[in-house]
Amino acid sequence: MTGVGDYQAEKNTAVQGLSVSHVDGVLAVTIDRPENLNALTVPVLSGLADLLESAAGDPGVKVVRLGGAGRAFCAGASMNVDDWHGVGSAIEIARQGNRVVRAITAMPQPVVAVVHGPAAGSGVSLALACDLVLASEKAYFTLAVTKVGLMPDAGASSSLAAAVGRGRAMRMALLNERLSAAQALAWGLVCAVYPPEQLEWETNKVIHALLAGPTAAFSETKAAINAATLDGLEPALERELHGLAVLVESDDFIEGASAFHQRRPAAFPGG
């Protein structure tokens, strides 16, 4: 079996912001930036993509578990001034986010997202890319991207609509509504919701069931379902990247970002 070291498991000697373990066929990856609600940066996304792309060809990896440290699953792309380096940074975050989504959907192993708290922006996109999404009753989901003058990214314009339907996807994207775990389950965004104290136990049950199952059948099933439901993912990734390149240069985004940092409502100029 491939050892933990092959996946750079020591978080301080690997990618800052990722904690990784590989035990008994389970590759557990935790976005580990709890002080920033696990907001995503270029290094975190690049490291995550590298990890998943490598794991896809490893017969020692049977299941991948994706979670977040602290109280959040993932707050989406970081807008922290220490992580933000202008327009180029925004585009590169999107490119690396696309790599992660491609890796998750293409890899033969089942990927289980464990959402114990808030998931926002591209954090929702990462969860949607996974094959099974298990959530705590304390979790909630919000895109919140148009709130700062941007658009859904990392494939959410495709994967969200595939999960919940066009009308509900528009509602989440345009009105920036926050979906509770119960609503997310009713809409089909997640496959199960558990009390917080039971989430880890229930997750282990699901993972053990996957470990005991037929690997080849899981791989073929995943590929078939993704082909039937996510056939628009690749063009969506390209459209989102093009749209983001336009939007990060807009007056609306400048205002949205300023309002975000100043913790006030945005007054969009409309351009």
C-alpha positions as CSV (number, residue, x, y, z in Angstrom):
1,M,0.0,0.0,0.0
2,T,1.2,3.5,-0.7
3,G,2.4,5.2,2.4
4,V,1.3,8.5,3.9
5,G,4.6,10.1,2.9
6,D,3.9,9.6,-0.8
7,Y,1.1,12.1,-0.4
8,Q,3.1,14.7,1.5
9,A,1.1,14.0,4.6
10,E,3.0,16.2,6.9
11,K,1.1,19.5,6.5
12,N,4.1,21.7,7.5
13,T,6.4,20.1,4.9
14,A,3.9,19.8,2.2
15,V,1.3,22.3,0.9
16,Q,0.5,24.8,3.6
17,G,-3.2,24.7,4.0
18,L,-3.7,21.0,3.4
19,S,-3.6,18.2,5.9
20,V,-3.4,14.7,4.3
21,S,-3.4,11.1,5.5
22,H,-3.5,7.8,3.6
23,V,-4.6,4.9,5.8
24,D,-6.1,1.5,4.8
25,G,-7.1,2.7,1.3
26,V,-8.6,6.0,2.4
27,L,-7.0,9.2,1.2
28,A,-8.3,11.8,3.6
29,V,-7.6,15.4,2.5
30,T,-8.5,18.3,4.8
31,I,-8.4,22.0,3.7
32,D,-6.6,23.3,6.8
33,R,-6.9,27.0,7.0
34,P,-9.4,27.3,9.8
35,E,-8.4,30.9,10.7
36,N,-9.6,31.9,7.2
37,L,-12.6,29.5,7.1
38,N,-10.5,27.3,4.7
39,A,-10.6,30.0,2.0
40,L,-8.8,28.8,-1.1
41,T,-5.5,30.1,-2.5
42,V,-3.5,29.3,-5.6
43,P,-1.0,27.1,-3.6
44,V,-3.9,25.2,-1.8
45,L,-5.8,24.5,-5.0
46,S,-2.6,23.6,-7.0
47,G,-1.5,21.3,-4.2
48,L,-4.9,19.7,-4.0
49,A,-5.0,19.2,-7.8
50,D,-1.6,17.6,-7.8
51,L,-2.6,15.3,-5.0
52,L,-5.8,14.1,-6.6
53,E,-4.2,13.7,-10.1
54,S,-1.5,11.5,-8.5
55,A,-4.0,9.5,-6.4
56,A,-6.2,8.7,-9.4
57,G,-3.6,6.2,-10.7
58,D,-2.7,4.7,-7.4
59,P,-4.4,1.3,-6.7
60,G,-3.7,1.8,-3.0
61,V,-6.3,4.6,-2.9
62,K,-9.8,3.2,-2.8
63,V,-11.8,6.2,-1.5
64,V,-11.0,9.9,-1.1
65,R,-12.5,11.9,1.7
66,L,-12.5,15.7,1.4
67,G,-13.3,17.9,4.4
68,G,-12.4,21.2,6.1
69,A,-10.7,22.1,9.4
70,G,-12.3,24.2,12.1
71,R,-15.9,25.4,11.9
72,A,-16.2,25.7,8.1
73,F,-16.0,23.3,5.1
74,C,-14.7,26.0,2.7
75,A,-15.4,29.7,2.3
76,G,-14.5,29.8,-1.4
77,A,-11.7,31.7,-3.0
78,S,-9.7,33.9,-0.6
79,M,-10.2,37.6,-0.8
80,N,-7.7,38.3,2.0
81,V,-5.3,41.0,1.0
82,D,-2.4,38.7,1.9
83,D,-3.6,36.1,-0.6
84,W,-4.8,38.5,-3.3
85,H,-2.3,39.6,-6.0
86,G,-4.5,41.4,-8.5
87,V,-6.3,40.2,-11.6
88,G,-3.7,37.5,-12.4
89,S,-4.2,35.9,-9.0
90,A,-8.0,35.7,-9.5
91,I,-7.6,34.0,-12.9
92,E,-5.0,31.6,-11.5
93,I,-7.2,30.7,-8.6
94,A,-10.0,29.9,-11.1
95,R,-7.6,27.8,-13.3
96,Q,-6.4,25.8,-10.3
97,G,-10.0,25.4,-9.1
98,N,-10.9,24.0,-12.5
99,R,-8.0,21.5,-12.2
100,V,-9.4,20.3,-8.9
101,V,-12.9,19.8,-10.2
102,R,-11.6,18.0,-13.3
103,A,-9.4,15.7,-11.1
104,I,-12.4,14.9,-8.7
105,T,-14.8,14.1,-11.5
106,A,-12.3,12.2,-13.7
107,M,-10.6,10.0,-11.0
108,P,-12.0,6.4,-10.8
109,Q,-12.3,6.4,-7.0
110,P,-15.4,7.6,-5.2
111,V,-14.9,11.0,-3.6
112,V,-16.8,11.8,-0.4
113,A,-17.3,15.4,0.7
114,V,-17.9,15.9,4.4
115,V,-19.5,19.3,4.9
116,H,-19.7,20.0,8.6
117,G,-20.1,23.8,8.4
118,P,-20.4,26.6,5.9
119,A,-19.7,26.1,2.3
120,A,-19.5,29.2,0.1
121,G,-18.5,30.2,-3.4
122,S,-16.1,27.7,-4.9
123,G,-16.4,25.7,-1.7
124,V,-19.8,24.7,-3.0
125,S,-18.3,23.9,-6.3
126,L,-15.8,21.5,-4.7
127,A,-18.5,19.8,-2.8
128,L,-20.7,19.5,-5.9
129,A,-17.8,17.9,-7.9
130,C,-17.7,15.0,-5.3
131,D,-19.6,11.8,-5.8
132,L,-21.3,11.8,-2.3
133,V,-21.9,14.9,-0.2
134,L,-22.6,14.2,3.5
135,A,-23.5,17.2,5.6
136,S,-24.0,18.2,9.2
137,E,-27.3,19.8,10.3
138,K,-25.1,22.9,11.0
139,A,-23.9,23.1,7.4
140,Y,-25.2,25.6,4.9
141,F,-24.5,26.4,1.3
142,T,-24.3,29.8,-0.4
143,L,-22.7,30.9,-3.7
144,A,-22.4,34.6,-2.7
145,V,-20.4,35.4,-5.8
146,T,-22.7,37.8,-7.5
147,K,-22.7,39.6,-4.1
148,V,-19.2,40.8,-5.0
149,G,-19.7,41.3,-8.7
150,L,-18.5,37.9,-9.8
151,M,-20.1,34.7,-11.2
152,P,-20.1,31.0,-10.2
153,D,-16.8,29.2,-10.9
154,A,-15.1,25.8,-10.7
155,G,-18.0,24.4,-12.7
156,A,-20.8,25.4,-10.5
157,S,-22.8,26.9,-13.4
158,S,-23.1,23.3,-14.6
159,S,-22.9,21.1,-11.5
160,L,-25.3,23.1,-9.5
161,A,-27.9,23.1,-12.2
162,A,-27.4,19.3,-12.7
163,A,-28.0,18.8,-8.9
164,V,-30.9,21.1,-8.2
165,G,-32.3,22.2,-11.6
166,R,-32.1,25.4,-13.5
167,G,-34.7,27.4,-11.5
168,R,-33.1,26.7,-8.2
169,A,-29.6,27.2,-9.5
170,M,-30.6,30.6,-10.8
171,R,-32.2,31.4,-7.4
172,M,-29.0,30.5,-5.5
173,A,-26.7,32.3,-8.0
174,L,-28.7,35.5,-8.5
175,L,-30.3,36.1,-5.1
176,N,-27.3,34.8,-3.0
177,E,-29.6,32.8,-0.9
178,R,-28.2,30.6,1.9
179,L,-29.4,27.0,1.8
180,S,-29.6,25.1,5.1
181,A,-28.5,21.5,5.2
182,A,-32.2,20.4,5.3
183,Q,-33.0,22.5,2.2
184,A,-29.8,21.2,0.5
185,L,-31.0,17.7,1.1
186,A,-34.5,18.4,-0.2
187,W,-33.1,20.1,-3.3
188,G,-30.6,17.3,-4.1
189,L,-27.5,19.2,-3.3
190,V,-26.4,16.7,-0.7
191,C,-27.2,13.0,-0.3
192,A,-27.5,12.8,3.5
193,V,-27.7,15.1,6.6
194,Y,-26.8,14.0,10.1
195,P,-26.7,15.6,13.6
196,P,-23.2,17.1,14.1
197,E,-22.2,14.5,16.8
198,Q,-23.1,11.7,14.4
199,L,-21.5,13.0,11.2
200,E,-18.1,11.4,11.6
201,W,-19.5,8.0,12.6
202,E,-21.9,8.1,9.6
203,T,-19.2,9.2,7.3
204,N,-17.0,6.2,8.4
205,K,-20.0,3.9,7.7
206,V,-20.3,5.2,4.2
207,I,-16.5,5.0,3.6
208,H,-16.3,1.5,4.9
209,A,-19.2,0.5,2.6
210,L,-17.3,1.9,-0.3
211,L,-14.1,0.2,0.7
212,A,-15.9,-3.2,0.8
213,G,-17.5,-2.6,-2.6
214,P,-16.5,-3.6,-6.2
215,T,-13.8,-1.1,-7.2
216,A,-14.2,-1.6,-11.0
217,A,-18.0,-1.4,-10.8
218,F,-17.8,1.9,-8.8
219,S,-15.4,3.4,-11.4
220,E,-17.6,2.5,-14.3
221,T,-20.7,3.7,-12.5
222,K,-19.2,7.0,-11.6
223,A,-18.0,7.5,-15.2
224,A,-21.4,6.7,-16.6
225,I,-23.4,8.9,-14.2
226,N,-21.0,11.8,-14.7
227,A,-21.2,11.5,-18.5
228,A,-25.0,11.6,-18.3
229,T,-25.3,14.5,-15.9
230,L,-22.1,16.6,-16.3
231,D,-21.7,16.6,-20.0
232,G,-21.7,20.4,-19.9
233,L,-19.0,20.6,-17.2
234,E,-16.0,21.2,-19.5
235,P,-17.6,24.0,-21.6
236,A,-18.9,25.5,-18.3
237,L,-15.4,25.6,-16.9
238,E,-14.2,27.5,-20.0
239,R,-17.2,29.9,-20.0
240,E,-16.7,30.7,-16.3
241,L,-13.0,31.4,-16.8
242,H,-13.7,33.7,-19.7
243,G,-16.5,35.4,-17.7
244,L,-14.3,35.8,-14.7
245,A,-11.5,37.5,-16.8
246,V,-14.1,40.1,-17.8
247,L,-15.7,40.6,-14.4
248,V,-12.5,41.1,-12.4
249,E,-11.8,44.1,-14.5
250,S,-15.3,45.6,-14.0
251,D,-16.3,48.5,-11.8
252,D,-18.9,46.3,-10.2
253,F,-16.2,43.9,-8.9
254,I,-14.1,46.8,-7.6
255,E,-17.1,48.0,-5.7
256,G,-18.0,44.5,-4.5
257,A,-14.5,43.7,-3.3
258,S,-14.3,47.1,-1.5
259,A,-17.7,46.5,0.2
260,F,-16.6,43.0,1.2
261,H,-13.5,44.3,2.9
262,Q,-15.3,47.3,4.5
263,R,-18.1,45.0,5.7
264,R,-20.9,47.1,4.0
265,P,-23.5,46.5,1.4
266,A,-22.2,47.1,-2.2
267,A,-23.6,49.9,-4.3
268,F,-22.9,48.5,-7.8
269,P,-22.4,51.2,-10.5
270,G,-23.5,48.7,-13.2
271,G,-20.4,48.2,-15.2
